[in-house]
């Protein structure tokens, strides 16, 4: 009788521990959205420096409770960056558009998506094992078919103390472990790609340079899609997703663009396992969008969503499941 009671007590303790672990894990899952911005604040540079973002690299910390988790945006070069809204009188009650207007010259638009000095860190043994970045955009005024990969998207880590506080060119640095996507953005009704739609690259420059200044700072890793397939359509929404998953064998990087009939299937993907980063930690806090010019990309890119999510390592879930298994086993044994 005492043995049965002892097993029953162990089972109850194990079940309670598992419940707490599940609760803790659920809390992590509900707070792993670091940025989810639709510009309800009506302000491009929100939160303003020195905050830069409504998160600390691990947990979101909403400031103005407008329904968004925001990060501040800046621009350099030619062009314009502004909020487009149907409700110009504060308070803004619905989602807005962050409109990037290109010019005849190069322009770049960038955000620091964590607060200062608290970058997202990916580690095989850490909590933040995987990061997923999403940029939803609608191009208008697309250029005719061409052989340029004129839209440059890059993800990197800005050195501490070098963030800008107002519009201007990104500082130069050694962006080790930065990754980029080169997109051939052209199109219109019935238009086909004139060159490879997507090329994944990694920083290879042995020294300092601009995160999105020139493709020669990067080495090619992989390509996605093929030419002479359906290109972009004016006024159509597309989604660019960059996923970085730290595995025991290295960093798995996946870049995907999806949208109406894009590439013939509606999706273009490039993926690469960087085994040189096995057992290491990598950090990121900066995302930049650089159209070469409007003629080979689009006259405007209307951004409807910018999102950054971190996903905890699966070992947490595995431990919970194992604990539940032990508890259930003890309960079954007691009943038998």
For each residue, the residues with C-beta under 8 A, 3 or more apart:
1: 4 5
2: 5 6
3: 6 7
4: 1 7 8 334
5: 1 2 8 9
6: 2 3 9 10
7: 3 4 10 11 330 333 334
8: 4 5 11 12 330 331 334
9: 5 6 12 13
10: 6 7 13 14 330
11: 7 8 14 15 327 330 331 334
12: 8 9 15 16
13: 9 10 16 17
14: 10 11 17 18 323 326 327 330
15: 11 12 18 19 324 327
16: 12 13 19 20
17: 13 14 20 21 323
18: 14 15 21 22 320 323 324 327
19: 15 16 22 23
20: 16 17 23 24
21: 17 18 24 25 316 319 320 323
22: 18 19 25 26 320
23: 19 20 26 27
24: 20 21 27 28 316
25: 21 22 28 29 312 316 317 320
26: 22 23 29 30
27: 23 24 30 31
28: 24 25 31 32 127 312 316
29: 25 26 32 312
30: 26 27
31: 27 28 59 60
32: 28 29 309 310 311 312
33: 36 60 69 307 308 309
34: 53 55 57 58 59 60 69 113 114 120 308 309 310
35: 53 54 55 60 69 70 71 113 306 307 308
36: 33 68 69 305 307
37: 68 69 70 71 98 305 306 307
38: 67 68 95 96 304 305
39: 42 43 44 68 70 83 85 95 96 97 98
40: 66 67 68 92 93 94 95 96
41: 46 64 66 68 70 92
42: 39 83 85 90 92 96
43: 39 46 83
44: 39 72 73 81 82 83 98
45: 48 49 72 73 74 166
46: 41 43 64 70 72
47: 51 52 53 54 63 70 71 72
48: 45 51 72
49: 45 52 72 116 163 165
50: 116 165
51: 47 48 54 63 72 115 116
52: 47 49 71 72 112 114 115 116 163
53: 34 35 47 70 71 72 112 113 114 115
54: 35 47 51 60 61 62 63 69 70 71
55: 34 35 58 59 60 61 69 113 114 115 118
56: 59 61 114 115 118
57: 34 114 115 118 119 120 121 128 285
58: 34 55 118 120 127 128 310
59: 31 34 55 56
60: 31 33 34 35 54 55 69
61: 54 55 56
62: 54 65 69
63: 47 51 54
64: 41 46
65: 62
66: 40 41 91 92
67: 38 40
68: 36 37 38 39 40 41
69: 33 34 35 36 37 54 55 60 62
70: 35 37 39 41 46 47 53 54
71: 35 37 47 52 53 54 111 112 113 114 306 308
72: 44 45 46 47 48 49 51 52 53 111 112
73: 44 45 81 98 109 110 111
74: 45 81 109 110 111 164 166 167 168
75: 79 80 81 100 107 108 109 110 167
76: 107 108 110 167 168 169 170
77: 103 105 106 107 108 169 290
78: 102 103 104 105 106 107
79: 75 100 101 102 103 105 107 109 291
80: 75 99 100 101
81: 44 73 74 75 98 99 100 101 109 167
82: 44 98 99 101
83: 39 42 43 44 96 97 98 99
84: 96 97 98 99 302
85: 39 42 88 92 96 97
86: 94
87: 92 93 94
88: 85
89:
90: 42
91: 66
92: 40 41 42 66 85 87 96
93: 40 87
94: 40 86 87
95: 38 39 40 304
96: 38 39 40 42 83 84 85 92
97: 39 83 84 85 302 303 304
98: 37 39 44 73 81 82 83 84 302 303 306
99: 80 81 82 83 84 300 301 302 303
100: 75 79 80 81 107 109 289 291 300 301 302 303
101: 79 80 81 82 299 300
102: 78 79 107 291 293 294 297 298 299 300 301
103: 77 78 79 107 293 294
104: 78 293 294 295
105: 77 78 79 293
106: 77 78 290 291 292 293
107: 75 76 77 78 79 100 102 103 290 291 293
108: 75 76 77 169 170 212 288 289 290
109: 73 74 75 79 81 100 288 289 290
110: 73 74 75 76 170 211 212 286 287 288 289
111: 71 72 73 74 286 287 306
112: 52 53 71 72 116 158 163 285 286
113: 34 35 53 55 71 120 133 285 286 287 306 308
114: 34 52 53 55 56 57 71 118 119 120 285
115: 51 52 53 55 56 57 118
116: 49 50 51 52 112 160 163
117: 160
118: 55 56 57 58 114 115 285
119: 57 114 157 283 284 285
120: 34 57 58 113 114 128 131 283 284 285 308 310
121: 57 126 128 281 282 283
122: 126 128 129 130 131 244 245 246 251 281 282 283 284
123: 126 128 129 246 280 281 282
124: 129 246 247 248 278 279 313
125: 313
126: 121 122 123 129 246 281 313
127: 28 58 312 313
128: 57 58 120 121 122 123 131 310 311 312
129: 122 123 124 126 245 246 311 312 313 314
130: 122 243 244 245 246 310 311
131: 120 122 128 243 244 284 308 309 310 311
132: 241 242 243 244 307 308 309 310 311
133: 113 155 241 242 243 287 307 308 309
134: 239 240 241 305 306 307 308 309
135: 153 239 240 241 287 289 303 305 306
136: 237 238 239 240 303 304 305 306
137: 237 238 239 240 301 302 303 304
138: 235 236 237 238 301 302 304
139: 142 185 187 232 234 236 238 297 298 300 301 302
140: 234 235 298 299 300 302
141: 234 294 298 299 300
142: 139 185 186 187 188 191 231 232 233 234 297 298
143: 146 150 185 186 294 295 296 297 298
144: 186 188 191
145: 186 191 192 193 194 231
146: 143 150 184 186 194 195 296
147: 194 195
148: 184 186 195 292 296
149: 152 182 183 184 195 196 199 215
150: 143 146 183 184 185 186 291 292 293 296 297
151: 182 183 184 185 289 290 291 292 297
152: 149 180 181 182 183 212 215 288 289 290 291 292
153: 135 180 181 182 183 212 240 242 287 288 289 290
154: 175 178 179 180 181 211 212 287 288 290
155: 133 178 179 180 242 244 284 286 287
156: 175 177 178 179 203 211 284 286 288
157: 119 175 177 178 282 283 284 285 286
158: 112 162 163 170 171 173 285 286
159: 162 171 173
160: 116 117
161:
162: 158 159 171 173
163: 49 52 112 116 158
164: 74 167 168 170 171
165: 49 50
166: 45 74
167: 74 75 76 81 164
168: 74 76 164
169: 76 77 108 210
170: 76 108 110 158 164 210 211 212 213 286 288
171: 158 159 162 164
172: 208 209 210 213
173: 158 159 162 208 209 211
174: 205 207 208 209
175: 154 156 157 178 203 205 209 211 217
176: 203
177: 156 157 202 203 277 282
178: 154 155 156 157 175 202 203 211 218
179: 154 155 156 200 201 202 203 242 244 253 255
180: 152 153 154 155 200 201 202 203 212 215 218
181: 152 153 154 198 199 200 201 240 242 255 270
182: 149 151 152 153 198 199 201 215
183: 149 150 151 152 153 197 198 240 257
184: 146 148 149 150 151 193 194 195 196 197 198 231
185: 139 142 143 150 151 231 232 291 297 298
186: 142 143 144 145 146 148 150 191 193 194 231 232 296 297
187: 139 142 191 231 232 233 234
188: 142 144 191 231 233 234
189: 233
190:
191: 142 144 145 186 187 188 230 231 232 233
192: 145 227 228 229 230 231
193: 145 184 186 196 197 225 226 227 228 229 230 231 263
194: 145 146 147 184 186 227
195: 146 147 148 149 184 227
196: 149 184 193 199 223 224 225 226 227
197: 183 184 193 224 225 226 227 229 231 257 262 263 268
198: 181 182 183 184 223 224 225 255 257 268 269 270
199: 149 181 182 196 220 222 223 224 270
200: 179 180 181 220 221 222 223 224 253 255 270 271 272
201: 179 180 181 182 215 218 219 220 221
202: 177 178 179 180 218 219 221 274
203: 156 175 176 177 178 179 180 217 218 219
204: 217 218 219
205: 174 175 208 209 216 217 218
206:
207: 174
208: 172 173 174 205
209: 172 173 174 175 205 213 214 217
210: 169 170 172 213 214 217
211: 110 154 156 170 173 175 178 286 288
212: 108 110 152 153 154 170 180 288 289 290
213: 170 172 209 210 217
214: 209 210 217
215: 149 152 180 182 201 218
216: 205
217: 175 203 204 205 209 210 213 214
218: 178 180 201 202 203 204 205 215
219: 201 202 203 204
220: 199 200 201 223
221: 200 201 202 253 270 272 274
222: 199 200 270 271 272
223: 196 198 199 200 220 270
224: 196 197 198 199 200 255 256 268 269 270
225: 193 196 197 198 229 263 268 269
226: 193 196 197 229 263
227: 192 193 194 195 196 197
228: 192 193
229: 192 193 197 225 226 263 264
230: 191 192 193 261 262 263 264
231: 142 145 184 185 186 187 188 191 192 193 197 262
232: 139 142 185 186 187 191 236 238 259 262 298
233: 142 187 188 189 191 236 259 260 261
234: 139 140 141 142 187 188 298
235: 138 140
236: 138 139 232 233 259 260
237: 136 137 138 259 304
238: 136 137 138 139 232 257 258 259 262
239: 134 135 136 137 257 258 259
240: 134 135 136 137 153 181 183 255 256 257
241: 132 133 134 135 254 255 256 257 258
242: 132 133 153 155 179 181 253 254 255 256
243: 130 131 132 133 252 253 254 255 256
244: 122 130 131 132 155 179 251 252 253 282 284
245: 122 129 130 251 252 254
246: 122 123 124 126 129 130 251 252 277 281 282
247: 124 250 251 252 273 278
248: 124 278 279
249: 273 275 278
250: 247 273 274 275 276 277 278
251: 122 244 245 246 247 273 274 277 282
252: 243 244 245 246 247 271 272 273 274
253: 179 200 221 242 243 244 271 272 273 274
254: 241 242 243 245 269 270 271 272
255: 179 181 198 200 224 240 241 242 243 269 270 271
256: 224 240 241 242 243 267 268 269 270
257: 183 197 198 238 239 240 241 262 267 268
258: 238 239 241 262 266 267 268
259: 232 233 236 237 238 239 262 266
260: 233 236 266
261: 230 233 264 265 266
262: 197 230 231 232 238 257 258 259 265 266 267 268
263: 193 197 225 226 229 230 266 267 268
264: 229 230 261
265: 261 262
266: 258 259 260 261 262 263
267: 256 257 258 262 263
268: 197 198 224 225 256 257 258 262 263
269: 198 224 225 254 255 256
270: 181 198 199 200 221 222 223 224 254 255 256
271: 200 222 252 253 254 255
272: 200 221 222 252 253 254
273: 247 249 250 251 252 253
274: 202 221 250 251 252 253 277
275: 249 250 278
276: 250
277: 177 246 250 251 274 280 282
278: 124 247 248 249 250 275
279: 124 248
280: 123 277
281: 121 122 123 126 246
282: 121 122 123 157 177 244 246 251 277
283: 119 120 121 122 157
284: 119 120 122 131 155 156 157 244
285: 57 112 113 114 118 119 120 157 158
286: 110 111 112 113 155 156 157 158 170 211
287: 110 111 113 133 135 153 154 155 306
288: 108 109 110 152 153 154 156 170 211 212
289: 100 108 109 110 135 151 152 153 212 301
290: 77 106 107 108 109 151 152 153 154 212
291: 79 100 102 106 107 150 151 152 185 294 297 298 301
292: 106 148 150 151 152 296 297
293: 102 103 104 105 106 107 150 296 297
294: 102 103 104 141 143 291 297 298 299
295: 104 143
296: 143 146 148 150 186 292 293
297: 102 139 142 143 150 151 185 186 291 292 293 294 301
298: 102 139 140 141 142 143 185 232 234 291 294 301
299: 101 102 140 141 294
300: 99 100 101 102 139 140 141
301: 99 100 102 137 138 139 289 291 297 298
302: 84 97 98 99 100 137 138 139 140
303: 97 98 99 100 135 136 137 306
304: 38 95 97 136 137 138 237
305: 36 37 38 134 135 136
306: 35 37 71 98 111 113 134 135 136 287 303
307: 33 35 36 37 132 133 134
308: 33 34 35 71 113 120 131 132 133 134
309: 32 33 34 131 132 133 134
310: 32 34 58 120 128 130 131 132
311: 32 128 129 130 131 132
312: 25 28 29 32 127 128 129 316
313: 124 125 126 127 129 316
314: 129 317 318
315: 318 319
316: 21 24 25 28 312 313 319 320
317: 25 314 320 321
318: 314 315 321 322
319: 21 315 316 322 323
320: 18 21 22 25 316 317 323 324
321: 317 318 324 325
322: 318 319 325 326
323: 14 17 18 21 319 320 326 327
324: 15 18 320 321 327 328
325: 321 322 328 329
326: 14 322 323 329 330
327: 11 14 15 18 323 324 330 331
328: 324 325 331 332
329: 325 326 332 333
330: 7 8 10 11 14 326 327 333 334
331: 8 11 327 328 334 335
332: 328 329 335 336
333: 7 329 330 336
334: 4 7 8 11 330 331
335: 331 332
336: 332 333
